[in-house]
Amino acid sequence: MADVVIYTRKMCGYCTAAKRLLGDKGVAFREFDATFDAGLKQEMVNKSGRRTFPQIFINDSHVGGCDELYALEKAGKLDAMLAA
């Protein structure tokens, strides 16, 4: 199974939706809550180039945010990425 990392913040509907999709697929993921941690947020920005939440990485490859995750699912590409 893939190594999945997701940077989140509290009260973020997109974060909740992304985690729900991963959970529904039975995917274990490491979550980094950057709500009150400026260092974690800066780490996320440095790795992704984006400031919005969530930011998702699969096997150290930046997937993007919630919309991109759902687009991969809709295109039938997410399962293959998660299986790698």
Backbone bond lengths (Angstrom), bond angles and torsions (degrees), N, CA, C in turn:
res aa  C-N    CA-C-N  psi(-1)  N-CA   C-N-CA  omega(-1)  CA-C   N-CA-C  phi
1 M - - - 1.461 - - 1.524 108.72 -
2 A 1.292 115.69 149.38 1.459 123.31 -176.65 1.523 111.69 -70.31
3 D 1.324 114.95 156.02 1.454 122.32 172.54 1.525 106.88 -89.00
4 V 1.328 116.95 113.97 1.467 121.73 -176.07 1.524 109.10 -115.37
5 V 1.323 115.13 129.48 1.462 122.38 178.20 1.521 107.52 -124.59
6 I 1.332 115.86 136.13 1.462 120.57 178.28 1.528 108.94 -134.81
7 Y 1.326 114.89 126.34 1.466 121.81 174.72 1.520 107.19 -92.90
8 T 1.320 116.33 127.47 1.458 121.51 -175.14 1.530 110.88 -130.63
9 R 1.326 113.40 175.70 1.467 121.22 169.04 1.520 107.58 -145.42
10 K 1.302 115.79 156.42 1.460 120.90 -179.15 1.529 110.51 -67.16
11 M 1.331 115.46 153.43 1.459 123.14 177.41 1.533 112.43 61.21
12 C 1.322 116.28 34.00 1.465 121.68 -179.12 1.523 108.32 -114.14
13 G 1.311 116.52 109.21 1.457 121.10 -179.48 1.521 112.98 -63.35
14 Y 1.321 116.58 -34.95 1.469 120.06 178.22 1.527 110.94 -67.02
15 C 1.329 115.94 -38.23 1.471 120.33 177.31 1.531 109.60 -62.86
16 T 1.312 115.97 -44.86 1.464 121.29 179.54 1.521 110.60 -61.34
17 A 1.325 117.50 -43.95 1.468 121.15 -179.42 1.522 111.25 -64.90
18 A 1.321 117.62 -41.63 1.466 120.99 179.59 1.524 110.74 -64.81
19 K 1.325 116.27 -44.37 1.469 119.79 178.71 1.527 110.99 -64.94
20 R 1.325 117.07 -35.44 1.465 120.82 178.60 1.529 110.57 -63.59
21 L 1.332 117.43 -45.56 1.457 120.61 179.08 1.526 111.00 -61.07
22 L 1.312 116.97 -45.93 1.460 120.31 178.56 1.523 110.80 -63.13
23 G 1.314 116.78 -42.26 1.461 121.30 178.21 1.512 112.61 -63.68
24 D 1.322 116.75 -42.15 1.470 120.96 178.33 1.523 111.18 -61.84
25 K 1.321 116.38 -28.39 1.458 120.94 178.83 1.530 111.60 -87.11
26 G 1.329 117.06 -0.85 1.460 121.06 179.21 1.515 113.53 73.49
27 V 1.325 115.93 24.96 1.459 121.27 -177.00 1.526 110.06 -89.81
28 A 1.319 115.40 126.72 1.459 120.14 172.43 1.527 107.44 -79.96
29 F 1.327 116.61 138.48 1.458 119.72 179.26 1.514 109.35 -142.94
30 R 1.314 114.29 155.40 1.460 121.14 174.50 1.519 107.20 -97.94
31 E 1.320 115.22 124.71 1.465 121.11 -178.51 1.516 109.58 -107.14
32 F 1.320 115.34 132.22 1.453 121.70 175.09 1.519 107.64 -115.83
33 D 1.334 116.23 107.84 1.461 122.15 -179.37 1.522 108.27 -84.87
34 A 1.324 116.16 109.89 1.460 122.18 -176.98 1.524 112.65 -99.76
35 T 1.326 117.15 16.94 1.468 120.79 -176.99 1.521 111.79 -52.62
36 F 1.314 116.86 -49.83 1.461 121.65 -175.74 1.518 112.04 -116.82
37 D 1.324 116.83 20.61 1.462 120.48 -176.11 1.528 109.28 -126.30
38 A 1.336 115.36 95.96 1.462 120.60 -178.11 1.520 111.49 -62.02
39 G 1.318 117.34 -32.07 1.460 120.92 178.58 1.518 112.12 -64.78
40 L 1.342 116.68 -42.73 1.467 120.33 177.54 1.521 111.03 -66.19
41 K 1.334 116.52 -39.69 1.466 119.19 178.77 1.527 109.59 -62.86
42 Q 1.329 117.01 -42.71 1.467 119.62 179.63 1.521 110.61 -65.67
43 E 1.324 117.41 -37.57 1.473 121.19 175.76 1.528 110.42 -59.03
44 M 1.339 115.82 -44.58 1.463 121.22 178.94 1.530 110.66 -61.45
45 V 1.327 116.91 -46.02 1.467 121.56 -179.57 1.526 110.06 -62.62
46 N 1.322 116.53 -42.50 1.463 120.17 179.90 1.522 111.34 -62.75
47 K 1.330 116.79 -39.39 1.464 120.67 -178.05 1.522 112.94 -77.46
48 S 1.332 116.70 -35.56 1.469 119.99 -172.39 1.528 113.96 -104.65
49 G 1.316 116.43 -24.58 1.462 119.76 -173.57 1.514 112.67 78.17
50 R 1.325 116.67 8.11 1.471 121.42 -178.17 1.526 110.45 -125.10
51 R 1.335 114.76 153.32 1.463 120.88 -178.50 1.528 112.67 -107.39
52 T 1.327 117.74 -6.39 1.462 121.08 -175.93 1.529 111.04 -89.12
53 F 1.322 114.47 158.28 1.466 121.47 -179.72 1.514 110.22 -112.21
54 P 1.321 117.63 148.20 1.466 127.86 -7.55 1.526 110.60 -81.17
55 Q 1.329 115.13 167.93 1.455 121.92 168.14 1.525 105.96 -124.25
56 I 1.322 115.62 130.58 1.465 122.09 -169.77 1.522 109.63 -121.21
57 F 1.322 114.33 137.05 1.457 122.15 178.35 1.519 108.55 -126.61
58 I 1.323 116.43 134.16 1.464 122.09 175.28 1.518 106.65 -121.09
59 N 1.332 115.52 119.42 1.471 121.47 -176.91 1.531 111.20 51.06
60 D 1.320 116.01 47.90 1.468 123.99 178.55 1.522 114.01 65.79
61 S 1.329 117.99 6.42 1.456 121.76 177.15 1.529 108.48 -99.54
62 H 1.329 116.78 128.47 1.460 120.80 -178.33 1.524 110.16 -73.00
63 V 1.327 116.14 119.75 1.460 122.74 179.02 1.519 110.15 -87.62
64 G 1.318 116.20 -38.86 1.460 121.68 -176.17 1.511 109.13 122.45
65 G 1.319 115.36 -147.27 1.448 121.23 -178.64 1.514 112.21 -102.15
66 C 1.312 115.16 -160.32 1.464 122.00 -177.51 1.528 111.52 -61.65
67 D 1.323 116.93 -44.69 1.468 119.83 -178.56 1.526 111.53 -60.43
68 E 1.313 116.58 -41.91 1.460 120.24 179.69 1.529 111.21 -67.76
69 L 1.333 116.54 -37.22 1.460 120.35 177.82 1.526 110.47 -62.16
70 Y 1.321 116.59 -46.23 1.464 120.53 179.12 1.525 111.75 -67.74
71 A 1.335 117.35 -32.76 1.472 120.43 176.79 1.529 110.29 -65.23
72 L 1.331 116.92 -40.03 1.469 120.23 176.11 1.523 110.46 -62.13
73 E 1.321 116.30 -41.14 1.465 120.87 178.56 1.527 110.19 -62.98
74 K 1.314 116.72 -46.98 1.465 121.35 -178.52 1.526 111.49 -62.89
75 A 1.338 116.58 -35.24 1.462 121.45 -179.73 1.525 112.79 -80.44
76 G 1.347 116.54 -3.95 1.452 120.32 179.93 1.523 114.24 76.59
77 K 1.336 116.76 20.14 1.465 120.75 -176.51 1.525 113.87 -102.96
78 L 1.318 116.73 -15.94 1.462 119.54 -173.65 1.524 112.72 -67.26
79 D 1.315 117.64 -43.43 1.477 120.35 -178.00 1.518 111.57 -58.04
80 A 1.316 117.51 -40.96 1.470 120.58 -179.72 1.524 110.55 -66.04
81 M 1.324 116.84 -39.20 1.464 119.52 178.13 1.518 111.03 -65.14
82 L 1.329 116.22 -38.93 1.463 120.46 -178.14 1.521 112.09 -74.03
83 A 1.317 116.81 -24.35 1.465 120.59 -179.25 1.522 112.30 -81.82
84 A 1.325 116.31 -19.69 1.473 120.11 -176.08 1.517 111.96 -69.64
